[in-house]
Amino acid sequence: MQQKTGVLLIQLGTPDSPSTLDVARYLGEFLNDPRVIDLPWLVRKILVNGIIVPFRSPKSAKIYRELWALGGGSSPLLTHTLATRDALATRFQDEEVTIEVAMRYREPSLDAALERMRLANYSRIVIIPLFPQYASASSGSAIERALEIIQKWWVIPEISIVNQFFDHSGYIDAACAMAEGYDLDSYDHVLFSYHGLPERQVDKVYTQGLCSDRDCEHQFDLENQFCYKAACYETSKRLAARLGLAEDRYTTCFQSRLNGKWIEPFADGVIESWAGRGAKRLLVFSPAFVADCLETLVEIGVEYQALFTRLGGETVQLVPSSNSHPRFIDCLESLVRERIPTRTEG
């Protein structure tokens, strides 16, 4: 008997459309997640539903309309994620392996994807949140929600979870492959820009002390292996080594902050600093994202370019995310094959 395997790729999510109503629905679902805004329930509800969503949705809808235009009339995140699913499926087309895609927030939904998987009666399910570095607000939330759904099933198959993969050679190769068309020596500096997190969220990784008590910028070990900040710095070091970048040629930084109590250094501050030094050309990688989205195409490609130009710079060149590049599909294929038997018994 040949056993069947279901693979579930989980992305963060995207509004159903760039309309204000759909953006409000997305933001409401996203920001009410206690792993995203880790405040007491009542405080979070008042903050999100009474302040953030009503006031932010119209402004965010305008940005999403810009993103949809850059994506040819649809969500780039969804387009690239579906392309990734299809490309990975071709690697298993002659095997009993099926690839499903779901968003943590909005559509295609986790509930619908996992209901199809329940009905398919898989012997095992491999869950891969598409976030290279573990964070409670991304990987943790996706895993938690998937398991909440699965735990209600009468029959629970073997479950395997990939909670981070930044150290996989295929992921590093894919990120570097996206830069092959750029002459690194022609840029004044290279930025590895990651999505930011509140400092309190990385502090929660540790049973004693704070993240700032550790040397997460330079050391990655068993104690801080699930510290998002430490994983980001380790990712940068691996990418820099693969690209042949000396330590003084690149900076690890964090974007999308909401206040000053988020992980530093802030990406816009780093850009301002290099503009002040007279830099004209910056190359920016976004290693926390495997699919281009608002944070890469708009925040880096448009907003940071405008900031740099205003300060006298010329070019902020975004290196595209891995998207459905064959090397990234190699990475995902490897992650799956490592978790399924090489042969069936009986």
Secondary structure, DSSP 8 states (H G I E B T S, - for coil): ----EEEEEEEEE--SSSSHHHHHHHHHHHHT-TTTS-S-HHHHHIIIIIIIHHHHHHHHHHHHHHHHHHTTSS-HHHHHHHHHHHHHHHTTTTTTEEEEEEEEESSSBHHHHHHHHHHHT-SEEEEEES-SS--IIIIIHHHHHHHHHHTTSSS--EEEE----TT-HHHHHHHHHTTTTS-GGGSSEEEEEEE--BHHHHHTT-SSS-GGGS-TTT---SSSTT-HHHHHHHHHHHHHHHHT--GGGEEEEEE--SSTTBSSSBHHHHHHHHHHTT--EEEEE-TT-SS--IIIIIIIIIIIHHHHHHTT--EEEE----TT-HHHHHHHHHHHHTTS-SS---
